Every structure is written in C-alpha cells, then in structure tokens.
Amino acid sequence: MKPQQDLAPWIVTTHEGSAQHLALWQLADSSQMAIALFSTRDKALLYAAGLSGSESQVAQPDRHALLRILIECFQRQVELAVLDPDSHGAQKIFPLREVLRAAREELR
C-alpha cells in the first residue's frame, strides 16, 4: 500500500464576515459531516462554486498545516474526511482517527 504522505489535498474554506470555516460534506442518508478534501485544484474550485451564500477560497496546505486542520476537526467531533466529494458521492472516505494515528506513527 502506498504511504498516505503522497496525498497533498486541496481544501475549500468559506468566509462569513470575519469567520472562516472549512468546507464540510454531508454523508448521504446521515447527519454525519466529513471534511471535504480534493485531489486537484480544479475539483476544489468546482465544489467551491457550488457553495452558496458565502465567499469561498481554495488552498493546498502544507503537510503540517493539514495535520493541524485534521486534529482541530477531530476535536470538534468531525470523524471523517472524504476525497473529491460531489452531489453523487465521494471517491474515498477516511476515518480521521486512523489518519491521525498513522501520522503520529510516522512522526516517531
């Protein structure tokens, strides 16, 4: 299996006033939310264009910034991340607990 360190996802942030929020995606038939991650800038821009009511930006955080984002989301009870979500589904679902555990092991 290829190490996850090769993944350098793009994220979408929304701005409402002075508040900044990470774009989340709702799992079908569930109230559970997941962090929306994207494999390309174009996919992130397409997702951002579909968000209404707020200004959005796309970014590709470095590895350490991404890890901080994932930790903060996990602490706020967001337990999943999804890759390339759209209105039909997501390419892959990642349990954040496992992602963070793997990152911790890699840092040792």
Residue pairs with C-beta under 8 A, 6 or more apart in sequence:
3 106
4 99
4 102
4 103
5 63
5 106
8 60
8 63
9 37
9 38
9 39
9 60
9 66
9 83
10 37
10 38
10 39
10 40
10 41
10 43
10 44
10 58
10 59
10 60
11 22
11 23
11 35
11 36
11 37
11 38
11 44
11 58
11 59
11 60
11 61
11 66
11 69
12 22
12 23
12 36
12 38
12 44
12 47
12 48
12 51
12 56
12 57
12 58
13 20
13 21
13 22
13 23
13 56
13 57
13 58
13 59
14 20
14 21
14 23
14 51
14 54
14 55
14 56
15 21
15 54
15 55
15 56
15 57
16 53
16 54
16 55
22 35
22 36
22 69
22 73
23 36
23 47
23 48
23 51
23 56
24 33
24 34
24 35
24 36
24 78
25 33
25 34
25 35
25 36
25 82
25 85
25 90
26 32
26 33
26 34
27 33
27 34
27 80
27 82
27 93
28 89
32 79
32 80
33 78
33 80
34 78
34 79
34 80
34 81
34 82
34 85
34 90
34 93
35 69
35 70
35 73
35 78
35 80
35 81
35 82
35 96
36 47
36 81
36 82
36 85
37 81
37 82
37 83
37 84
38 44
38 47
38 58
38 83
38 84
39 83
39 84
39 91
41 58
41 60
43 84
44 58
45 58
46 86
47 85
47 86
48 56
48 57
48 58
50 87
61 69
67 100
67 103
70 81
70 96
70 99
70 100
70 103
71 100
73 81
73 96
74 96
74 97
74 100
78 96
79 95
79 96
79 97
80 93
80 94
80 95
80 96
81 93
81 94
81 96
81 99
82 90
82 91
82 92
82 93
82 94
83 90
83 91
83 92
83 93
83 94
84 90
84 91
84 92
85 91
